[in-house]
Amino acid sequence: MISDAVYAFAERMQFKLDKNKDKECDVMNPHGMGRKWGHCSDAYLLDRILDEFHELRQAIVSGNVEEIMNEAADVGNFAMMIHDNYRKESDSE
């Protein structure tokens, strides 16, 4: 069974993915085919986690609860992208 905390976090992650689905990004969307991450390198995704980590830290300092939850979800989304890339690789073996 999925815990309430994991479910709430996943909902916030999906909210952030949906919110950013049309955002322009040559790395995440090199061929105009939607927000895809399968071709993104681990280094790129890790750099994005670090960027989002710093934004999360700033949100915590500011004390804005909504911003804290959104930035935590952004960190989680980039970690999920790495997980998903390796899951797909593992599934194809």
Z-matrix of the N, CA and C atoms (Angstrom, degrees):
N
C 1 1.449
C 2 1.532 1 109.52
N 3 1.297 2 115.93 1 137.97
C 4 1.466 3 121.18 2 179.52
C 5 1.528 4 108.48 3 -82.39
N 6 1.331 5 115.79 4 130.03
C 7 1.461 6 120.27 5 -178.60
C 8 1.530 7 110.74 6 -69.75
N 9 1.324 8 115.20 7 157.91
C 10 1.462 9 120.98 8 178.47
C 11 1.528 10 110.94 9 -58.07
N 12 1.332 11 117.02 10 -39.39
C 13 1.465 12 120.86 11 -178.78
C 14 1.525 13 111.30 12 -64.82
N 15 1.325 14 116.89 13 -43.67
C 16 1.471 15 120.93 14 179.79
C 17 1.527 16 109.52 15 -66.98
N 18 1.311 17 117.01 16 -41.87
C 19 1.459 18 120.62 17 179.46
C 20 1.531 19 111.24 18 -62.65
N 21 1.333 20 117.02 19 -45.37
C 22 1.469 21 121.12 20 179.46
C 23 1.527 22 110.88 21 -63.42
N 24 1.326 23 116.50 22 -39.60
C 25 1.464 24 120.85 23 178.50
C 26 1.526 25 110.25 24 -65.28
N 27 1.332 26 116.35 25 -43.87
C 28 1.469 27 120.70 26 178.96
C 29 1.530 28 111.12 27 -62.51
N 30 1.328 29 116.94 28 -38.72
C 31 1.467 30 119.88 29 176.82
C 32 1.527 31 110.64 30 -62.57
N 33 1.319 32 117.27 31 -42.75
C 34 1.470 33 120.59 32 179.59
C 35 1.530 34 109.83 33 -67.25
N 36 1.324 35 117.21 34 -38.72
C 37 1.464 36 120.19 35 176.90
C 38 1.529 37 110.23 36 -60.72
N 39 1.331 38 117.23 37 -45.08
C 40 1.464 39 120.68 38 179.04
C 41 1.518 40 111.28 39 -63.62
N 42 1.333 41 116.89 40 -40.94
C 43 1.463 42 121.62 41 176.29
C 44 1.528 43 110.08 42 -55.35
N 45 1.335 44 116.72 43 -46.80
C 46 1.462 45 120.22 44 -179.09
C 47 1.530 46 111.56 45 -68.22
N 48 1.325 47 118.22 46 -38.58
C 49 1.466 48 120.63 47 176.12
C 50 1.522 49 110.39 48 -61.59
N 51 1.332 50 116.67 49 -45.61
C 52 1.467 51 120.87 50 179.60
C 53 1.525 52 110.86 51 -63.72
N 54 1.315 53 116.81 52 -41.38
C 55 1.466 54 121.73 53 -178.86
C 56 1.529 55 111.15 54 -61.84
N 57 1.323 56 116.82 55 -33.69
C 58 1.466 57 121.23 56 -175.19
C 59 1.524 58 113.78 57 -102.79
N 60 1.330 59 117.85 58 8.92
C 61 1.466 60 119.86 59 -173.21
C 62 1.526 61 114.23 60 -63.21
N 63 1.321 62 117.59 61 -26.82
C 64 1.463 63 120.14 62 -179.21
C 65 1.526 64 112.93 63 -100.44
N 66 1.312 65 116.73 64 5.21
C 67 1.465 66 121.64 65 -178.58
C 68 1.530 67 109.48 66 -66.80
N 69 1.310 68 115.79 67 134.27
C 70 1.466 69 120.28 68 178.80
C 71 1.526 70 110.02 69 -71.49
N 72 1.298 71 116.54 70 134.92
C 73 1.466 72 120.98 71 178.31
C 74 1.523 73 108.71 72 -161.19
N 75 1.316 74 117.02 73 111.20
C 76 1.460 75 120.65 74 -178.61
C 77 1.525 76 112.32 75 -66.26
N 78 1.324 77 117.06 76 -27.80
C 79 1.460 78 119.31 77 -179.49
C 80 1.521 79 110.45 78 -80.54
N 81 1.336 80 116.37 79 -44.83
C 82 1.460 81 119.57 80 -178.77
C 83 1.532 82 111.59 81 -81.22
N 84 1.307 83 117.97 82 -19.15
C 85 1.459 84 121.92 83 -172.86
C 86 1.533 85 109.47 84 -139.61
N 87 1.345 86 118.23 85 60.64
C 88 1.464 87 119.41 86 -172.46
C 89 1.514 88 114.97 87 -70.09
N 90 1.320 89 117.47 88 -22.48
C 91 1.460 90 120.08 89 -175.49
C 92 1.526 91 112.07 90 -121.09
N 93 1.322 92 116.84 91 18.94
C 94 1.454 93 120.90 92 177.67
C 95 1.522 94 114.04 93 66.01
N 96 1.320 95 118.08 94 29.97
C 97 1.460 96 121.45 95 -175.86
C 98 1.527 97 112.21 96 -106.76
N 99 1.297 98 119.02 97 32.25
C 100 1.458 99 120.20 98 -179.69
C 101 1.518 100 111.49 99 88.52
N 102 1.318 101 115.55 100 176.99
C 103 1.461 102 121.20 101 -177.08
C 104 1.525 103 109.38 102 -79.56
N 105 1.302 104 116.56 103 98.16
C 106 1.460 105 122.24 104 179.58
C 107 1.518 106 108.66 105 -117.37
N 108 1.327 107 116.93 106 151.16
C 109 1.457 108 120.46 107 -179.93
C 110 1.519 109 112.83 108 -129.53
N 111 1.320 110 117.84 109 1.72
C 112 1.457 111 121.00 110 -176.71
C 113 1.516 112 114.22 111 -60.98
N 114 1.316 113 117.44 112 -27.74
C 115 1.461 114 120.44 113 -179.00
C 116 1.526 115 112.58 114 -94.64
N 117 1.343 116 117.38 115 -3.03
C 118 1.460 117 120.46 116 -177.89
C 119 1.527 118 110.17 117 -75.48
N 120 1.306 119 116.00 118 137.84
C 121 1.459 120 120.11 119 179.87
C 122 1.527 121 110.45 120 -73.36
N 123 1.327 122 114.91 121 156.93
C 124 1.460 123 119.63 122 174.40
C 125 1.524 124 110.19 123 -57.32
N 126 1.323 125 116.61 124 -40.67
C 127 1.472 126 120.51 125 -178.36
C 128 1.526 127 110.97 126 -61.06
N 129 1.326 128 117.29 127 -43.80
C 130 1.465 129 120.58 128 178.73
C 131 1.525 130 110.38 129 -62.29
N 132 1.332 131 116.71 130 -48.28
C 133 1.466 132 119.94 131 -177.42
C 134 1.530 133 111.03 132 -65.48
N 135 1.331 134 117.20 133 -37.36
C 136 1.467 135 119.77 134 176.59
C 137 1.526 136 111.36 135 -65.93
N 138 1.330 137 116.96 136 -39.13
C 139 1.471 138 119.71 137 175.85
C 140 1.522 139 110.95 138 -61.52
N 141 1.332 140 116.75 139 -39.01
C 142 1.461 141 120.10 140 178.74
C 143 1.526 142 110.87 141 -67.64
N 144 1.342 143 117.13 142 -36.00
C 145 1.469 144 119.54 143 175.01
C 146 1.525 145 109.75 144 -60.84
N 147 1.334 146 116.90 145 -43.81
C 148 1.467 147 119.93 146 179.38
C 149 1.521 148 111.44 147 -63.14
N 150 1.336 149 116.84 148 -41.62
C 151 1.470 150 120.29 149 176.90
C 152 1.527 151 110.04 150 -58.74
N 153 1.324 152 115.87 151 -47.72
C 154 1.459 153 120.45 152 -178.02
C 155 1.533 154 111.37 153 -68.98
N 156 1.333 155 117.24 154 -32.48
C 157 1.461 156 121.09 155 175.96
C 158 1.528 157 110.29 156 -59.92
N 159 1.328 158 115.98 157 -44.35
C 160 1.466 159 119.75 158 179.34
C 161 1.532 160 110.94 159 -65.22
N 162 1.325 161 116.97 160 -37.74
C 163 1.464 162 120.10 161 175.90
C 164 1.530 163 110.55 162 -66.16
N 165 1.328 164 117.38 163 -37.20
C 166 1.464 165 121.18 164 176.82
C 167 1.527 166 110.22 165 -64.28
N 168 1.315 167 116.35 166 -43.48
C 169 1.462 168 120.21 167 178.23
C 170 1.527 169 110.77 168 -58.98
N 171 1.328 170 116.77 169 -43.91
C 172 1.470 171 120.39 170 178.92
C 173 1.528 172 110.89 171 -64.16
N 174 1.320 173 116.94 172 -39.28
C 175 1.461 174 120.48 173 179.04
C 176 1.522 175 110.61 174 -64.37
N 177 1.330 176 117.15 175 -40.11
C 178 1.466 177 120.63 176 178.44
C 179 1.520 178 110.22 177 -63.45
N 180 1.330 179 116.67 178 -42.94
C 181 1.464 180 120.28 179 178.12
C 182 1.529 181 110.65 180 -61.56
N 183 1.335 182 116.56 181 -39.16
C 184 1.470 183 120.07 182 -179.08
C 185 1.527 184 112.00 183 -72.08
N 186 1.329 185 116.42 184 -24.95
C 187 1.457 186 120.82 185 179.14
C 188 1.520 187 114.75 186 80.37
N 189 1.333 188 117.76 187 9.14
C 190 1.460 189 121.74 188 -179.92
C 191 1.537 190 108.72 189 -79.65
N 192 1.329 191 116.41 190 107.11
C 193 1.466 192 122.00 191 -173.05
C 194 1.529 193 111.93 192 -60.81
N 195 1.323 194 118.28 193 -44.96
C 196 1.473 195 120.77 194 179.63
C 197 1.519 196 110.70 195 -60.79
N 198 1.320 197 116.26 196 -43.72
C 199 1.464 198 120.58 197 179.86
C 200 1.525 199 110.88 198 -66.20
N 201 1.316 200 117.46 199 -38.72
C 202 1.472 201 120.91 200 176.90
C 203 1.521 202 109.91 201 -60.02
N 204 1.332 203 117.05 202 -47.66
C 205 1.466 204 119.86 203 -179.02
C 206 1.526 205 111.36 204 -65.59
N 207 1.341 206 117.18 205 -38.46
C 208 1.470 207 120.06 206 178.42
C 209 1.519 208 111.89 207 -66.08
N 210 1.321 209 117.20 208 -43.21
C 211 1.469 210 119.90 209 -178.96
C 212 1.526 211 111.12 210 -70.38
N 213 1.334 212 117.54 211 -35.69
C 214 1.466 213 120.16 212 174.92
C 215 1.530 214 109.85 213 -61.56
N 216 1.333 215 116.13 214 -40.42
C 217 1.464 216 120.36 215 177.94
C 218 1.526 217 111.25 216 -65.30
N 219 1.333 218 117.46 217 -36.73
C 220 1.467 219 120.18 218 177.13
C 221 1.527 220 110.59 219 -62.72
N 222 1.332 221 116.87 220 -44.37
C 223 1.471 222 120.08 221 176.34
C 224 1.523 223 108.83 222 -58.54
N 225 1.327 224 116.10 223 -47.41
C 226 1.463 225 120.70 224 179.86
C 227 1.515 226 113.03 225 -60.88
N 228 1.322 227 117.29 226 -37.49
C 229 1.463 228 119.81 227 -179.14
C 230 1.523 229 111.89 228 -65.02
N 231 1.313 230 117.55 229 -41.89
C 232 1.466 231 118.12 230 179.27
C 233 1.523 232 111.12 231 -69.58
N 234 1.327 233 117.96 232 -34.41
C 235 1.464 234 120.31 233 174.02
C 236 1.530 235 109.85 234 -65.75
N 237 1.337 236 117.16 235 -39.04
C 238 1.459 237 121.37 236 177.65
C 239 1.525 238 110.79 237 -61.76
N 240 1.331 239 116.86 238 -38.62
C 241 1.463 240 120.47 239 -179.69
C 242 1.525 241 110.51 240 -62.28
N 243 1.326 242 116.90 241 -41.66
C 244 1.469 243 120.10 242 176.37
C 245 1.526 244 109.29 243 -63.16
N 246 1.321 245 116.65 244 -46.97
C 247 1.471 246 121.36 245 178.84
C 248 1.525 247 110.32 246 -57.39
N 249 1.329 248 116.68 247 -45.13
C 250 1.461 249 121.27 248 -177.87
C 251 1.524 250 111.44 249 -64.42
N 252 1.322 251 117.01 250 -41.90
C 253 1.471 252 119.52 251 178.48
C 254 1.514 253 111.47 252 -60.69
N 255 1.334 254 117.04 253 -42.49
C 256 1.469 255 119.66 254 179.78
C 257 1.528 256 111.93 255 -75.58
N 258 1.321 257 117.34 256 -30.39
C 259 1.474 258 120.48 257 175.29
C 260 1.514 259 109.64 258 -62.42
N 261 1.333 260 116.04 259 -45.26
C 262 1.464 261 120.04 260 179.65
C 263 1.525 262 110.62 261 -64.21
N 264 1.330 263 116.37 262 -39.46
C 265 1.463 264 120.87 263 177.95
C 266 1.530 265 109.98 264 -64.59
N 267 1.315 266 116.77 265 -42.73
C 268 1.462 267 122.13 266 179.69
C 269 1.524 268 110.97 267 -65.55
N 270 1.319 269 116.49 268 -40.57
C 271 1.471 270 121.18 269 179.77
C 272 1.517 271 112.46 270 -65.29
N 273 1.341 272 117.14 271 -28.11
C 274 1.465 273 120.70 272 -177.15
C 275 1.516 274 112.63 273 -85.53
N 276 1.312 275 117.49 274 -6.59
C 277 1.477 276 119.91 275 -178.56
C 278 1.501 277 111.77 276 -82.16
